[in-house]
């Protein structure tokens, strides 16, 4: 079976969002254009890492071009997207590997999210070789979402993604673990309750 690539060049919309209540949220990347919508599931840490790396890569592009690249320093308010994910949210695959690149010729950020694949091997060397073959296989590799964004779209994506990640449960002031609405067993209190 040949590799399925969900290509959005350019997308009408590319956002990170969630389904569910804080503490039980499922995170998604969602791209849409021309009536097509593709949603892929991933972990909260992956969303945070992607947003941070996009900002870092854009900052590096600005630095290396001396400010001549069409990349804003901050996310422009006119491209901000606060709308929820397009419904219904149907997961195409769960993301395993992500990649970022800057196309200097077209002045576009390229974001790739590849499906999680379980590999079996007898040794670490065999596993590394199998992973490398899989990543290089353009014809038969796992499904992939590939999105090409302008600098402004990429900044707006990164800002929203970080906002989505930070919109979860507030942290405990003592241990920084998330506070649940039902209560919180704080390891720093060691089973004792502090008197007020």
C-alpha positions in Angstrom: 0.0 0.0 0.0 1.4 3.4 -0.9 2.0 6.2 1.6 -0.9 8.5 2.2 0.2 12.2 2.4 -2.3 14.8 3.5 -0.8 17.9 1.8 -2.0 21.4 2.5 -0.1 24.0 0.4 -1.4 26.4 1.6 -4.0 25.5 4.2 -7.0 27.8 4.8 -6.5 26.9 8.5 -3.9 25.0 10.5 -4.4 24.9 14.3 -3.8 22.9 17.4 -6.8 22.2 19.6 -8.3 19.8 22.1 -11.4 17.7 22.7 -12.5 17.0 26.2 -12.2 18.5 29.7 -8.9 19.6 31.3 -7.1 16.6 32.7 -8.8 14.4 30.1 -8.1 16.3 26.9 -7.0 14.8 23.6 -4.8 17.1 21.5 -5.1 17.4 17.8 -3.4 19.2 14.9 -6.1 20.1 12.3 -5.5 21.4 8.7 -8.3 22.4 6.3 -8.6 23.8 2.8 -11.2 23.6 0.1 -13.7 21.6 2.1 -11.0 19.0 3.2 -10.3 18.6 6.9 -7.5 16.4 8.4 -7.1 15.9 12.1 -4.2 14.0 13.7 -3.9 13.2 17.4 -0.8 13.8 19.4 0.4 14.3 23.0 0.3 17.6 24.9 4.2 17.6 25.1 4.4 17.2 21.3 2.1 20.2 20.8 4.3 22.3 23.2 7.5 21.2 21.6 6.2 21.9 18.1 5.1 25.4 19.0 8.4 26.2 20.7 10.5 24.9 17.8 8.4 26.8 15.3 9.1 30.0 17.1 12.8 29.2 17.5 13.1 28.3 13.7 11.3 31.5 12.7 13.6 33.6 15.0 16.6 31.9 13.4 15.3 32.7 9.9 14.8 36.4 10.8 18.3 36.5 12.3 20.0 34.8 9.3 18.3 37.0 6.8 18.9 40.2 8.7 15.2 40.8 9.0 14.5 40.5 5.3 12.4 37.3 5.5 8.6 37.8 5.6 8.4 36.6 9.2 6.7 38.8 11.8 8.4 39.1 15.3 5.1 38.2 17.0 1.9 36.6 15.8 -0.2 39.2 13.9 -3.6 39.8 15.5 -5.3 39.7 12.1 -4.4 36.0 11.6 -5.2 34.9 15.1 -7.6 31.9 15.2 -9.5 31.3 18.4 -12.3 29.2 16.9 -12.8 25.6 18.1 -11.7 22.6 15.9 -13.9 21.9 12.9 -16.4 19.2 13.8 -16.6 16.3 13.6 -13.0 15.7 14.7 -12.0 12.3 13.1 -8.5 11.1 13.9 -6.6 10.1 10.8 -3.7 8.8 12.8 -1.6 9.3 16.0 1.5 11.3 15.4 4.9 9.7 16.1 7.5 11.7 14.4 7.4 15.5 13.5 9.7 17.5 11.4 10.2 21.2 10.6 11.9 23.0 7.8 12.2 26.5 6.2 11.9 26.7 2.4 14.0 29.8 1.7 13.1 29.9 -1.9 9.3 30.0 -1.3 9.6 31.6 2.1 7.4 28.9 3.7 7.6 26.9 7.0 7.1 23.2 6.3 5.5 21.1 9.1 5.4 17.4 8.8 3.6 15.0 11.2 4.1 11.3 10.5 2.1 8.4 12.0 3.3 6.5 14.9 4.7 3.1 13.8 5.5 0.1 15.9 8.8 -1.5 14.8 10.1 -4.9 15.9 13.8 -5.8 15.9 16.1 -8.2 17.6 18.8 -5.6 18.4 19.2 -1.9 18.8 21.2 -1.8 15.5 18.4 -3.6 13.7 15.9 -1.2 15.2 18.0 1.9 14.1 18.3 0.4 10.6 14.5 -0.3 10.4 13.7 3.3 11.6 16.1 4.8 9.0 14.6 2.7 6.1 11.1 3.7 7.2 11.9 7.4 7.3 13.5 7.2 3.8 10.7 5.3 2.2 8.7 8.0 0.4 6.5 5.4 -1.4 5.5 3.0 1.3 6.1 4.9 4.6 3.4 5.6 7.2 0.8 8.3 6.6 1.9 11.9 6.9 0.4 15.3 7.3 2.5 18.0 5.4 1.6 21.7 5.8 3.3 24.7 4.2 2.7 27.9 6.1 3.7 31.6 5.6 5.7 33.1 8.4 2.6 34.9 9.8 0.6 31.7 9.7 3.4 29.8 11.5 3.7 32.5 14.3 -0.1 32.4 14.7 -0.1 28.6 14.9 2.7 28.6 17.6 0.9 31.2 19.7 -2.4 29.4 19.6 -0.7 26.0 20.3 1.0 27.4 23.4 -2.3 29.0 24.6 -4.1 25.6 24.2 -1.4 23.8 26.1 -1.5 26.3 28.9 -5.3 26.4 29.1 -5.4 23.1 31.1 -5.5 22.6 34.8 -3.8 25.2 36.9 -0.6 24.1 38.7 -0.3 23.5 42.5 1.6 26.4 44.1 3.6 23.9 46.1 4.5 21.0 43.8 3.6 22.4 40.3 1.5 19.3 39.5 -1.9 19.9 37.9 -4.8 20.6 40.3 -7.9 18.5 39.7 -11.4 20.0 40.3 -12.0 17.0 42.7 -8.9 17.7 44.8 -5.2 17.2 44.8 -2.8 15.0 46.8 0.3 17.1 47.0 3.5 15.2 47.5 5.1 18.3 49.1 2.6 18.2 52.0 3.6 14.6 52.7 0.1 13.6 53.7 -0.4 16.5 56.1 -2.8 19.4 55.7 -1.4 22.8 56.4 -3.4 25.0 58.8 -4.6 28.2 57.3 
